Amino acid sequence: MTNIIRKKYDINTFIILFIYIFSANYLFTMGTVQITLSKKDIMATKTYKGLNKMMQVFAIKRNNLKIIEHGVNVAKNIGFDLWENQSNYNWYNKEIVKEIVEII
């Protein structure tokens, strides 16, 4: 009887933790705050507004959004200058990351 109650408790605990972790805008991992971005965040930058229409389409694609998000998190943790030297991002992604890091 206690095993059944224990399993229910474990499942409920797991569900509560899952909802708590993934419903927040910030994911906490290993003591650092992981910043999540949306398309609106990228569209609000000056660099995005200065791109031509085709480059704007590429800049807000999901894969590029994840690349920019990762760049912002790394640049925030190690510094933009060091990140810029070791990253192989294209020029407009670097500029978008720079603007977002300056805001944060």
C-alpha positions in Angstrom: 0.0 0.0 0.0 2.8 2.4 0.8 4.5 1.8 -2.6 1.3 2.9 -4.4 1.1 6.1 -2.4 4.8 6.7 -2.8 4.6 6.4 -6.6 1.7 8.8 -6.8 3.7 11.3 -4.7 6.7 10.9 -7.0 4.6 11.5 -10.1 2.9 14.5 -8.6 6.2 16.0 -7.5 7.6 15.5 -10.9 4.7 17.2 -12.6 4.9 20.2 -10.2 8.6 20.5 -10.8 8.2 20.3 -14.5 5.5 23.0 -14.6 7.6 25.2 -12.3 10.8 24.9 -14.3 9.4 25.3 -17.8 6.7 27.9 -17.2 9.2 30.6 -16.1 10.9 33.0 -18.6 14.2 32.2 -17.0 15.7 28.8 -16.6 18.0 28.4 -13.7 20.9 26.0 -14.4 24.1 25.6 -12.4 23.7 29.0 -10.6 23.4 31.1 -13.8 20.3 32.6 -15.3 19.6 31.5 -18.9 17.9 34.2 -20.8 15.2 33.3 -23.3 14.4 35.5 -26.3 11.4 35.9 -28.5 11.0 37.2 -32.0 9.7 40.5 -30.6 13.0 41.0 -28.7 15.0 40.6 -31.9 12.6 42.8 -34.0 13.0 45.6 -31.4 16.8 46.0 -32.1 18.2 48.7 -34.4 20.3 46.2 -36.3 17.2 44.2 -37.2 15.4 47.3 -38.4 18.4 48.2 -40.6 18.5 44.9 -42.4 16.8 44.3 -45.8 13.6 42.3 -46.0 15.3 39.0 -46.8 17.8 39.2 -44.0 15.0 40.1 -41.6 13.3 36.9 -42.5 16.4 34.9 -41.8 17.1 36.8 -38.5 13.8 35.7 -36.9 13.8 32.1 -37.9 13.6 29.7 -35.0 17.1 28.2 -35.5 18.7 31.7 -35.7 16.7 32.8 -32.6 18.3 29.9 -30.7 21.7 30.9 -32.0 21.3 34.5 -30.9 19.9 33.3 -27.5 22.9 31.1 -26.9 25.2 34.0 -27.9 23.5 36.3 -25.5 23.9 33.8 -22.6 27.5 33.1 -23.3 28.4 36.8 -23.9 26.7 37.7 -20.7 28.7 35.1 -18.7 32.2 35.6 -20.2 31.9 39.2 -21.6 31.1 40.4 -25.1 34.6 41.1 -26.2 35.9 37.6 -25.4 32.8 36.0 -26.9 33.1 38.0 -30.1 36.7 36.9 -30.6 36.0 33.2 -30.2 32.6 33.1 -31.9 32.0 32.5 -35.6 28.7 34.4 -35.9 27.8 36.4 -38.9 28.0 40.2 -38.6 24.3 40.9 -38.0 23.9 38.2 -35.3 26.9 39.7 -33.5 25.3 43.2 -33.7 22.0 41.9 -32.4 23.7 40.0 -29.5 25.7 43.2 -28.7 22.5 45.3 -28.5 20.7 42.8 -26.3 23.7 42.3 -24.0 23.9 46.1 -23.6 20.3 46.3 -22.6 20.5 43.5 -20.1 
